[in-house]
Amino acid sequence: MLEGKERQGRGSDTVQTTLKYWCGELRPKSRNREKTGPGDTISKKAGIGCLKAEATQRLPARSLHHQPTFGRPRLSRPLAARAGPGSAGLSPSLAESTPGLGVQTRADTRSFVVDREHDRFLLDGAPFRYVSGSLHYFRVPRVLWADRLFKMQMSGLNAVQLYVPWNYHEPEPGVYNFNGSRDLIAFLKEASIANLLVILRPGPYICAEWEMGGLPAWLLRKPNIHLRTSDPVMDKWDANCYSYNLSYSSGSTEVPSIDARSGDCGGGGALMSRALLLPLDFLAAVDSWFKVLLPKIYPWLYHNGGNIISIQVENEYGSYRSCDFAYMKHLAGLFRALLGDEILLFTTDGPQGLRCGSLKGLYTTVDFGPADNMTKIFALQREYEPHGPLVNSEYYTGWLDYWGQNHSTRSIIAVTRGLEKMLKLGASVNMYMFHGGTNFGYWNGADEKGHFLPITTSYDYDAPISEAGDVTLKLFALRNVISQDGYLLDFLHLLCPQGPIHSILPMTFEAVKQDRGFMLYRTYLTHTVFEPTQFWVPNNGIHDRAYVMVDGVFQGVLERNTKHKLFLTGKMGAKLDVLLENMGRLSFGSNYSDFKGQVWINGFNLGRYWTKRGPQQTLYVPKPLLFPRGVLNKITLLELENVPPQPQIQFLDSPILNSTLHRTYIYSLSADTRSDSEPMELSGH
């Protein structure tokens, strides 16, 4: 991958551009590392050559660096030697261009926001939705955190959701423990290493089937304390009265920045104002705890360079009897005071809890399982959030167990179908749980449902990753659903784990020791382009075929010796990607550039295909690659253009190298169903 930055100094007549490359052949190779010089390292992992490089090229102001650097279109004057005819990649030559598209290394700021106009999230200005899973660091030994997070990431998740249990970190008033398995920051680091974003749920109440819902038991030492309320006399006022303004002394962190939803107070407002003057026993303890916890996580907020994209306020508060908007407003103000206004704050409630659990200024999300009426519940969310993304913050993959009752399970079919429906709606989803873990020691919670129900030590939850850390059939089924909606460029970190290469000018495959395959060049627009502007590469500048995308949306193809121009528009900060395919170096005669797509069978790369252009219509399948009869063979296709609605592959008894395709056997490429056709014995092939 290439990323570029263009910056122009005051009064300067030059532009400096920095570029980064992601590079990768889609086939694993060796894992050795070799030194290339002081400070330069090439890692041969997953067949990806990644060389860190820096260079500087002085260029005329307002020029575009595309034909190696992409940016503003149309290049003509070469500034460096052009790669020879056998080289692959974007040849390192630059030329002047007409003003149009500008580039920079990255978007100006990191951000995660709600795009209410288009009912979606934006991550760094680009459309985004998360498919995450719940994992509780306090239920997993620290030495196993990395293993569980890696398995989640490899399942196709892009985020992890976690609670922070107050009682786990403050065993006595004013005594805090963030060591060992309680090291929250270490867990955030492990999540970052696994390339997972974080959705944090710090409470103060978390439920989670955890001892006292995460509240410290020492709170009960105070007689008549009112938990999860704004003050000790909470029961003396009308829960419908909450339309008033809070005021705090100057310098206090308890600043009211969120207004509660309106209501009919009558004379209750004055009563509440008087009540707020009384000692806030529970809130005083909450404030003390959050003034320790929240500053610790502040550097890990996404806009600060961390991986926390959103934070939940309280937890399913609408299910609690008090319905105290003053309490929720106090928490919202405290979060804003200690974390700032940029972080996205949200609430989560079941369909019956939205009235008391939601608060204006906090994004309202819902939770439900596969057996619930998805359409009805999302419609309820829309009553509180008319615009913005649909979000299920707890999609139940299983359920908890009580002592004396049967183990709870949820069918794979029901869970996967529910997830598939939500993804088709464009919803963001968190699966609760993705790995349950264990209630070690005495940390299990209990429920009261007419009688006392203590929760078992195991928190297996029938989750996709078992209590012991084993992957299950449910995990593979969910992964198949997620993969149907996946985006290849979201997994660049797996293809090139060392990260992108930085360079002023685009580098050829040879320059980064990437012998074959694909390489992604990436840069960002420095200003908005309203009218279609020509994006142009000189003749023979593309080696060999490039797919151009703006913010992940396909714009067109640039091809060697054929098509060199596209017309693009984009907003300032828009991500410009050019996925370049090396289609084979010259060996003899004319350009051998008629290839399209790749096929793997049981992990072996059969090679390229391009049936539209031909002449070759088939790929040779060596017999030893196929498993014995009765064993499922796995076929993987990387289709680069025009995926058909119902893709099919055909097994033939003879090659078709220059004639009309004839059918022998047809196999559906559905991930969920197997063909009823008898597998063909490819004897001699």
N, C-alpha and C positions, 0 to 999 in steps of 0.2 A: 504494500500500500504506500502510496505517496501522499504526503500532506504538505501543503505549501503555505507560506505566509508572505504577504507583500506589505511592506511598510514604507511609507514615504515621509522623510523628514521635512521639517519646515524649511521651505526655500530650496529643497534639494532637487536636483535634476536627475536623480537616479532612484531606482527601485531595487530593493533587495528581496529576494524571494527564497524562502526555505521550504523544502519539500520532504515528505515522508513517504516511504513505500511499505506496503504490505506485499509480501511475495509468497507464493506458495504453489507447489505442484500438489494436486489432490491425491497423492498416493504416498503413504508412509515409507520412509527409507531408514537410514541408519541414525544413530543418536550421538555420534561422535562430535567433538568440538575441535576446531583447529584455530590456531593463532595466525593472523595475517599481518601483524605488525603491532607496534605499541598502541594500545587503546582500541584497536579494531579486532572484532571477533566475529567469526562466522559460525553459526550454530547449524549443524545438520540434524534437524529434528523434524520429523514428519515430512522430509523431503523439501524443506523450506530453507532457502539461503537468505539470511538477514544480516546485512552489513551496515553498521552505523557509519554514517559519513556526513561530513559537513563541507560545504563549498560556498563560495560567494561569487556572484557574477554581476558586474555593474551593467545596467541596462538603461536605455533612454526612458525617461519618465513616461507614464501612461502607455507603456508597451505591455503586451501580453506574453506570458511564458507558457505556451502550450506545447508546442511540438516537442520540446520536452516538457515544459512545465504546465500546461493548460492554464488558462486564465482568460485574458481577453483574446478574441479570435484573430485569425489571419496572421500568419508568420511568413516572412520572406527572407530577411537578411540573416544568413548563418553566422553564428558567433562561436561555434566550436566545430571540430571535425565531425562529420557525419559517420555513423556506424557503417561498416561494410555491408555488402548484400547478404552476407550470411548471418548478420547479427539480428537478435530478436529484441523487441521492446520498442520504446519510443526513442528514436535516434537523438543523440545529444546535440541538436542544432537549434538555434533560436533565431527569430526574425522579428522585425517590427510588425505591429498589428494596429488595426483601427481600434479606438477606445470601445470598450464593451463590457466584457466580463473581467472582474478583478478577483484576485485570489489572496488568501491568507492562510496561516498555519492551522488555525482552529477558530471556532466561533468565539466572539468577543468574551462571552461569559458562559459559565456552566449554569444550567438552569433546568428545573423540572417544574412545569406549571400546567394548569388546566386551561385548555383551549375551548372556551365555552361556545365559540362561534361554530366550531366543527365537531363538538362533542367528543373530545379526545384529550390525551395528555400530549405535551411537547417536551422532549428531552433535548436540550441544547437547540431548541427551535425546530426540531424535526418531529414528525408524528411518531408516537411511541405508545405501546401498551405493554404491561408486564404480565407475565405468567410466572407466578412465584409459588413457593412452598414454605410452610411453617416448619421451623426447626428450633428447638429450645436448647441453648447452650448449657443450661443448668440441668438438663436431663441426659447429657452426653458427656463422658469423660473428655477432658481437654485434649488428650492425645488422639482422640478420634474425630475431633471437629473437622479437620482437613479432609478426612476420608468421606464423611457424610456430605460435606459441602461439594466436594468434587463429584460425587454421584448425583447430586441434585443438578449441578451444572451440566453434566453429561446427559441428563434426562431432557435437556432443552429448556430448563428454567433460566430466567435472566435476573431473578431477584429472590431473596430469602426474607421471610417475615419472622420476627422474633419478639417475645416479651422480655421485659426486665422486671424480675420479682424484687420488690422493695425489701422484703424480709430476708432475702438471700444475701443482701449486701449491707444491711444495717441491723445486726443481731441485737444490739442494745442502742438506746438513744445516743446519737453522736458518735457511735463506733461503726466504722465503715470498713468493708472488706472487698477488695477488688483483686485479690490474688488467686493464683492457681485456676481452678475451674470457675472462679468468679470473675476472671479477668475479661470484662466485656470488651475492652479495647482490643485485646488480643483476638477475640472472636471476630470483631469488625475487620481486623487485618486479614484473618484467614478468609473471610468472605470476599475481600478485595482481591486476594491472590486467586481465588476461584472465579473471579470476574462476575461476581454477583452483586447487584444492587441490594440495598437494605431498606426494608419497611419496618420501622421501629415502633413498638407499642410499650411505652414505659409506665403506663397506668395513670395514677398510683395503684388503682385496683386493676388486676389483670384477669381474674378468674383462672383460666387455663387448667382447671382441676388441680390447682396447686394449693398448698396449705394456706388457708384464710384468703385465698385469691391474691396472694402476694403481699397483703398488708401485714405488718409486724404484729405479733401477738402482744407485744408490750404496750400497744395502744390500749388494750383492754384493762390495763392497770388503772387507768383513769376512770373513776365511776361515772356512769351515765354518759360516756362519750358517744357522740353521734357520728358514725363512720359514713363517709361518702356524702357528706352534707356540708353546707357553708358555715354552720355554727351550732352550738348546743341546743338552741331553742327552735330548731328547724321545724319541729312538729307543731309549733304554735301559729304558723302562718299558712295562708292559702296557697297551695302549689300553683294555682293559676295566676298568681300575682308576681310578675317578674319584670314589669315594664318600668324600670327606674335606672338611674345612673349611679354607678359606684364612684367614689372619690377616695384617693389615697394621699398620704403625705408626700411631699416632694422628695424625690430620690428613692422612693420605695420601688421594689421590683414588681409589686403587685399592681401593675398598671392595667386598667381596663381598656383593651384595644378592640374587643369584639362586643357587639350589641346582642342581647338576647332577643329571641323572637317576641313579638308584641303579645300583650295579653290584657285582660281586664282586671286592674288592680283594686279599684275602689279605694278603700282607706288602707289597704295592706301595705302600700309603699312606705308609709311612715313607720309602720311596725317593723318592716324589714330594715329600714335605716337604723332604728334603735337597736335591733338585734345584732347588727354588724359591729356595734360598739362593744359587745360582750366578748370574752375570751374565745378565740377560734382554736380550740384544742386540736381538732383533727387537722384543720388547714395549717395551723402553725407547724405541725409535724411534717405535713406534706411539703410546705414551703422549704423547711430546713433540708429535707431529703433532695428535692429537686435543685436546690442551690448547690448541691454537691454533684448530683448526677448530670444535669444538663450542661454545665460547663465542660464536662469531660467529653461529651459527644459533640459539642459545638464544632470542633475542627473536622469532624467526620461528616458534616452536612455536605450534600452534593455540591452546592454552590461554593463551598469552601475548599473543594478538591477531594472530598471524601465520597463515600458511597451511599449515604443515607438520603433517600429521595423524598421520604414522607414520614410523618410521625402522627400516631394516633393519640388523641386526648381521651383519657379514661378508657372504659371498655364496656360496650353494651349497656351504657348507663340507663337507657330507656327501659330496661328490664328491672331496674331497682325501684323500690316503692316510693322514694322521696320525690323524684321529679323536680329537683332543685336546680333551676337555671342559674341561680347565683353561684352555686358551686362550680358548674361547668364554665361560667363566665370567668370566674376567678382563675381556674386552671388555664383557660385560653390566654388570659392576660399574662399569667406567669410564664407560659411557654413563649409568648411573643417577647416578653421582657428579657428572657435569658437566651433565646435563640434567634431573635430578629423576625422580620416580616417576610423573608424570602422563602423560608421552608414551608412546604405544604403541610398543613395540619388537617386531620380528618377525624371523623367519628365512624363507628361501626355499630349497627343494631340489626336485630331481626325485624321482620315486618311489623310486629306489634309494638316495637320499642322506638320507632322513629319519632314520635311526637315529643317524648321527653329526652331522647338521646341526642337529637340533632341540635345544632346551634348555628345561627347565622354567622358566616365567616369561617366556619369549619366545613370542609367538604364532606357531605353525607354519603356514606357507603352502606351496603347491606350485607347480610350473610344468610346463606341457605344451603341446603344439601341437594343431592340429585333427585330426591323424592318430592321436592317442593315445586310449587307452580312458579317457574322462572319468569314467565311473562307478567304475571300479577305482581310479583315482588319487585321486579325492575320498574314496573309502572308506579309502584309506591315510591321508589327512589326518585323517580321523575317528579313527583309532587313536591319533593323537598329540594331537588336539584334539577330544575327544568332543562338546564343546559350543562354539558360536560360529559365525561365518559361514564359509562355504566361500570360499576365496580362491585364484585363480590369479594369481600375481604376474608371470608371464611367459607370456602366450598369444601364440604365435609367428605373426605375420602374414606372415612370409617367412623368409628365412635368409641367412646370411653367404656371401660368396664368397671362394674361394682363387685365387691366381694359377695359371693353367694349367688351371683347371676351368671348366665351364659356369656361367653365371649362375643362381643359385638362385631359384626362384619357388614360390609356393603359390597354389592356385586360389582365386578369389574365392568360389566356391560352398562349398568346404570351410571356409574361414575364417569366412564369415558364418554357416553352419549351426552351427559349433562355438560361436560367440559366442551365437547365439540359444538354444542348449541350456543354456549356463551361466546366462544371464539368467533363463531359466525356472526354474532351480533356486534362484534368489535369490542367486547367487554374486556377489562383487565380482571384477572382472577388470581386469587391466592388459595392454594390447596392446603386445607387444615385437616390433618397433618400430612407432611410429606415424609417426615421421619419423627416418630413419637418419642422413642427413648424410654427412660426408666425414672420412676419416682424413688430415687435412692434415699436411704435413711428413713426419716419421718416426714418427708416433704409432700406426701400425697394429700390431696384435699378430700372433701366430702360434699355431698348434696343433701338437701332436705326436701323430699318430695312426699310429704305425708308421714314419712319415717326416715330415720337417719340412714344414709347410704355412703359408706366410706369407699373411696376409689382404690383400686388395686395398685400394687407396686409397679407392675408393668404398665407402661403407657404406649403399648404397641400400636393401638388405634387402628389396626388393620391398614396401616399406612403403606404407601408404595415401597418404602425402605423399611424393613422390619426392625423390631427392637434391637436385634443383634447386628443390624447393619447390612443384612442381605437384601439384594434386589429381588423383587417379586414380579409375577406375571402382571400385576396391576401397574407396576412401574413401566414395563415395556409397552403395555397397552396405552397408557397415558402419553408416553414418549411418541408413539406413532401418531396420536392425535395432534400433539404439539408440532411435530415435524411437518404435518400437512400445511401448517400455517407459518412455518419457519421462514427465515430470511437468511440466505447463505452468508451475506456480508456481516451478519451479527456474530459469526463464529470465526472471525479472522484471528482472534487471539489463540484459537486452537491450531490453526494452520501455521501461524508464525508467533509462537509464545514469547519470543524475545521482543516483540513489539515492532513498530514500523521503523523504517530507515529514513533519516533526515538528509535531504540534499537540496541544493539550490536548483539544480537542473535534473530532469528526469534521467534515470540511469537505465541502461539496457539490462537484459537478463544476464548477459555475460559479466557486467560490471558488479552485480551482486551475487555472482556465482550460482544463479538459478538457471540450470541448464534447459529446462523445459517446463511446460505447464501454463500457469496463469500468474499474472501479477496485477495488483490493483494500485492505481495511482489516485491519490486523493488530495484535494485542495478545497478552499472555501472562497465564496464570492465576497469581495470587499464592499460592494455596494449593490443596491437593487437594480435589476435589469428589467424594465417594464415591457419594452418592445422586443420581439424576437431579434436576437443578435447573432450574427454569424460566428460560429465556433468552427475554426478552420485549421487544418493541419496540412503542411506542404505535401506534394506528391512523394510517395515512398517514405513518408514519415512514420506511418503506422506499420509495425511488424508484429502480428500480421492482421489481426482483426480486433476492434475495440468496441465495447458496449458502454455507452455513455449514460449516466444517471445523474439526476439532480434530486437530492434528498430522498434517494432510494427509488425514484420514479424513472422508469426507462424512457430515454429520449430518442435513441436511435443508434445506428452502427456506423463506425468509420472502418474502412477496409483498405488494405494495401493495394495501391494502383487502381482503385475503383472509386470509392466514395470518400471524399475528404472534408465534407462540409455538413454541419448541422446548425439549426437555428434554435437558440436556447433563451429562456427567461428564468429569473430566479430572484429571490429576496436576498438582501444583504445577510451574510452568514450562512447561506445555503451551501450544503455539502455537494461538491462536484466529484463524482467518481468515474473513473475510466478503467473498466476491467479489460485487460489486454490478454489476448490468447496468442501464444506462440504455436503456430500450426505446422511447424517443421521447417528445418533449414534446407536451403537448396542443395540438391545432390547432383542432378543432371537435368538439362532441358528447361522447360518452362516452370512457372511458379506452381508448386504443389501446395495450393492453398484451399482446396475444396474439402474441408472437413467441418463437421458441426456436431458437437456433443461428444460425450464419453460414456462408455459402458464398463461396469465392473460386474464380475460374476464370482460370488463367494470371496470377495475381496481382491480379486485379480483384475487388473486394468486391461481389458481387451483392446482398447484403443479408441480412436475417433470414428464418428460416422457423420455423414451429411447426405441423407437420402434424397433431399430435394434437388441437389445439384448432380449427384452421382459422379462417375458411373457406378461406383461400388455401392451396393445396396445391403450387403450382409457383412457380418464380422465372424471370423473363424473362432469357434469355441473348442479348444482342446479337450478331449474326453476326460483326461485326469482332473480337470477342474471341477467336474460335476460329482456330486455326492451320489452314493448308491441309491437305488430305487427305494422310495419311502421316506427319504430324508429331504427336507425342504432346502432347495437351492435359493440363495439370496441374490437377486439382480438389482443393481443400483444404476440409475441413469442420471447423468448431469445434462439436462436439456437446456441449451442456451437460448433457444428461440422458439416461440409459438408452441407452447405445450398444448397438446390436444385435450379436449374435455375428458375423454376416456382413453388415456394412452394404452397402447398394446404393443407387445413384442411377439415376434413370430420365430419359431424354431423350424428350420428347413433342413432337408436331407442333402442339399447341394448348394454351393455358393451362387450368388447372383452378383456378378461383377460388371455386367453391362447389358442388362435386359430388364423386362418388366417383372416386377415382384409377383411371385405366386405364393399362395398360402398353404401351409401344411398343418401347423398347430398354432393356436392363438392363446396366449396367457394374459389374463388381466393383471394390471400393475397395482391393484388395490392393496393397501397395506393390511386391510382387515379381512379380506376373503381370499381363499385359495381357489385356483381353477379346478373344475371337475374333470378336465381333460386328463387323459393318461399321459404321464411324463414320457417324453420321447427319448429313446436310447440313441445317443449320438455316436454310434459306433464309427470309428475311423475319423472322428472330428475332434 
